[in-house]
Amino acid sequence: MIRVLLPSAPIDVADELARLEALAVGAVASFTGLVRRDDGVEALTLEHYPGATDTALRTLAEGAAARWSLAAATIVHRVGRMLPGERIVFVATAARHRAAALDACAYLIDRLKTDAPFWKREETAAGARWVEARATDDDAARRWS
């Protein structure tokens, strides 16, 4: 089961986890990312290309499911304007064993940071700025090659 959502509404982590736990396959691993409050960020706006982003996320999830024999993979990534502390992304995997679930979850969040077509704009008291790609994200994604 692959589940990919791009809502503008808040992410319901409990509901998403319950969907995977109901499979009772053995292990569920998850990651929740929050909008950071650092560097004076007052809000974050995420833009994307519908269709292209959905396809990219589904491709990542399908690749992880095949590589780790997952029973399920879920990616929920918010779009639109968010405030510090709000959930921006939720990734979860379900597998027979914890190692597969944990590795697949780490893979998905690492690859999502580099392979998903999102554009982030931070709002600060000094004005707005686009968030540039980070070398550390590229390094994390490369470890899965």
Secondary structure, DSSP 8 states (H G I E B T S, - for coil): -EEEE--SS---HHHHHHHHHTT-SSEEEEEEEE---GGG--EEEEEE-TTHHHHHHHHHHHHHHHHHT-SEEEEEE--EEE-TTSEEEEEEEEESSHHHHHHHHHHHHHHHHHHS-EEEEEEETTEEEE----HHHHHHHHTT-
